[in-house]
Amino acid sequence: MRALISVSDKNGVVEFAQALKGLGWDIIATGGTMKLLQEKGVEVINISDVTGFPEICDGRVKTLHPKVHGGLLARRDDESHLQALRENAIEFIDMVCVNLYPFRKTISQENVTMEDAIENIDIGGPSMLRSAAKNYKDVTVVCDPADYQTILNEIKEGGNTSLETRLKLSAKAYTHTAEYDMCISTFMREKAGLSEKLFLEFDLAQQLRYGENPHQKAKFYRQPKEVPFSLAYAEQLNGKELSYNNIQDANAALCIVREFDEPFCVGLKHMNPCGAAIGKDVADAWNKTYEADKVSIYGGIVATNRTITAEVAEAMKPIFLEIVMAPDYTDEALEILKSKKNLRVMKVNMNKSDVAEMKYVSVNGGLLAQDDDIETLKIENHMCVTDVKPSEKQLEDMNFGWRIVKHVKSNAIVVVKDGVTMGVGAGQMNRVGSAEIALKEAKANGATGDLILASDGFLPFGDTVAMAVEYGVTAIVQPGGSIRDEESIEKANEKGITMLFTGMRHFKH
């Protein structure tokens, strides 16, 4: 029995080759793999001795040869194949152990050159994997070091791998080459300015009990590259398995947290914030968030951008929450939260990144793709369009409100005061309806004056402005851009309040 080994990932390969030798296998190897095995005392056959041809073109050509692929592809149950091998002095190769040049790792490096990328496109490796995988009935193909021990165990027990295992390994090999080619294709098409195809690669992270509703099946996949503010790569420290709706809501909360550098906390239900606040520390931010809407936060999700302390954990403990998310927890806080066995406690990487990930939304028969909306303009004096100019305190609150309303379902209105949400109006069919919900909630919370109103889209009429003033709003921030902007400006001037236009909207459908 002969095995051809040529790997970029050399983790465990020496021990694997030594074990195969101990089981009576001959080892064929190439280049760096051959050198490593020889250095470790493993007797190997040089690939050039098999092909009768030297490695050429700086190693670009070494395994693309009939004595390699004939030995892999020949069917052992076909006499014409066997006759062809005899006539051409080709021997069987019974196992291929190959993983590919590190193309993904190469292109992820800063300032990678096109030349470096090209030289890390493997040709012979995928060809051998595909040949071996095609002939899985007779050939074992292995591309993942995690499979080494399973293969060795089966050979020890039965003299060879089982047909069932070879089929699974064949599927893994084709997946490996497909992912590899997809990565190369995506890179090359980007360089060439082509966008006619979109390839997505995601790995199964979790089988979910059900989807949005119990009758819907669901799975949770994650992309290969870890990104911050991602539940897919968060560490679960306590609680039940995450559900489909948990993941959706938690992701929405993390997107809001990403907006803030100062101590911040948000409570969220059904992908909309029900309370949010900045504070002097995490305890202050939590207390303000809870007080903003004690009713809606029941059964909700809480996220903060600061380490949760024992003080905060004690304050959260009496409240029914589904998930708590933070960059870290003190030992005491974790002990307190873990006393609630069903509470999902997540530790999330919250290191800021300016890189905009693509966002995808499935529609019937298609897929929408867009850049993530990570840019949020700072609200400044020069954006003022009214006679009355904003105070520094109003600017602070407008910046807070603007970062919150960006993440509320459109039509969205948020009313804030002193860095705390007083009222949130989400997802109504007209903006007046959303404003009425937010303003009435603010009034119910006892907020009566010096309120700030933020709108994710323009206010097309002066009616929203007039209603806002009746509830104590003294400053409005909105994108502007309506053909009736002048009507809103005139109404604000008439009422003696300040209004700012950002020039950028943040619809969230």
Number of C-alpha atoms within 10 A of each C-alpha: 14 19 23 26 23 26 23 13 16 14 12 12 19 18 15 18 24 17 17 20 17 10 14 11 16 19 24 24 25 21 15 13 20 22 14 16 20 15 11 12 10 18 17 21 17 18 24 16 10 17 17 11 13 15 17 9 8 7 12 14 14 19 25 16 15 14 20 21 19 20 23 30 23 25 18 14 9 9 11 12 15 18 12 13 18 11 8 11 10 20 18 22 25 22 25 24 24 24 23 21 19 16 20 16 10 17 19 11 9 7 7 11 11 12 8 12 19 14 13 17 20 19 14 19 23 22 15 24 27 21 22 30 28 19 20 25 16 24 30 28 33 25 24 17 17 11 12 18 14 12 21 17 13 14 15 14 9 9 12 18 20 15 14 11 17 23 19 15 23 26 15 18 25 17 12 19 20 14 17 19 16 16 17 20 15 17 17 15 14 11 10 9 9 10 9 6 9 11 9 11 13 12 10 11 13 15 15 14 14 15 15 13 10 9 8 9 13 17 14 17 14 16 14 10 9 12 17 16 24 17 21 19 18 19 14 16 13 21 18 13 15 19 19 19 15 20 17 14 21 27 17 20 26 23 16 25 23 19 19 17 11 14 20 29 32 29 29 24 20 14 21 23 32 26 27 32 30 24 19 10 14 23 22 16 24 29 17 22 28 24 17 24 22 13 11 15 24 16 14 23 26 29 25 30 25 21 19 24 18 19 13 19 22 14 13 18 15 9 14 15 19 20 25 22 28 23 19 19 20 13 11 15 18 18 14 18 24 18 12 16 11 16 20 22 25 22 19 23 20 20 11 13 11 7 10 12 12 10 11 13 9 9 8 5 5 7 10 9 11 11 11 12 16 14 11 15 12 15 21 16 13 11 18 18 19 20 15 16 19 23 11 11 12 21 20 19 25 31 19 26 28 31 24 30 31 25 24 27 20 23 24 32 33 29 32 29 25 18 22 24 33 31 30 29 29 24 17 16 11 11 24 22 18 23 28 19 19 25 31 18 20 25 15 12 15 10 20 15 14 17 25 31 32 30 30 29 25 24 23 18 19 18 13 18 26 16 15 24 22 13 18 18 24 23 27 26 27 25 20 25 16 14 10 14 17 15 17 23 24 16 19 25 16 12 15 16 20 23 28 25 22 20 13 16 18 22 17 17 10
